Amino acid sequence: MFHVKPSTRRLHLFDLDGTLIRGSAAAVEISRQLGLVEEIGALEQGFLQGLTPDEFAVRARDLWAELTPEQVTAAFEGAPWLAGIREVWADIRAGGDRCAVISLSPDFFVERLLEWGVDTAHGSAWPSVPFLEPIHRPGILNAAAKVRIARELCAGYGVDPVDCVAYGDSMSDAELFALVPATVAVNADHHLAGLSRHSYTGGDLREAYALVRNSAA
């Protein structure tokens, strides 16, 4: 293992779409299983142009009306994950630190990462698959909710925000990057330019993690 224990307990906060999943997102991988890549692409473009996360969820739920648990499993297992995710989380926890995923994506997708060793995983609250209920808009997370959840986790784990590390890739991470001093832009777009302390482009989370590990040594 490559662990270097910092002097202060830290909380590592990971985004999912575009960060742990390189060049894709949970919504895209789910839609791929349904043959709806173009349709979700149009919704993703709308999101970039100002579509709110809750409205995105309502429209995505309509697209995914026939979604099955088996298709969710196939989407999760087939996603282009970065290499080394389990190893990084194991190393973080071995040193007494904590790690969490906070994502706007559906909780039924995000929470599968608990099996990979992350301490806690937070996603938007969606109805169970197959869908029998509509989207409950207040349960859909946005960028501000990421900051709120991060603060709640800090309080729960007894960690100050100054001792957190955030990993993200896009505008939904900008508010969190403004709160947390140690930040890693992972395969990021222009929205995080000038906001991150470190920047990583590649396919292995161990390499992104090493930027923070080395700086803390």
Protein Blocks (a to p, Z undefined) as FASTA:
>chain_A
ZZdcdfbdcdddddfehplpghiafklmmmmmnopmmmmmmmmmmmmnopafklmmmmmm
mmmmmpcfklmmmmmmmpccdehklmmmmmmmmnopacddddfbdfklmmmmmmnopabd
cdddddddddfbdcdfklpccfklmmmmmmmmmmmnopafklcccddfbfklmmmmmmpm
bdcdehiafklgokafbdcedjbfklmmmmmmmmmZZ
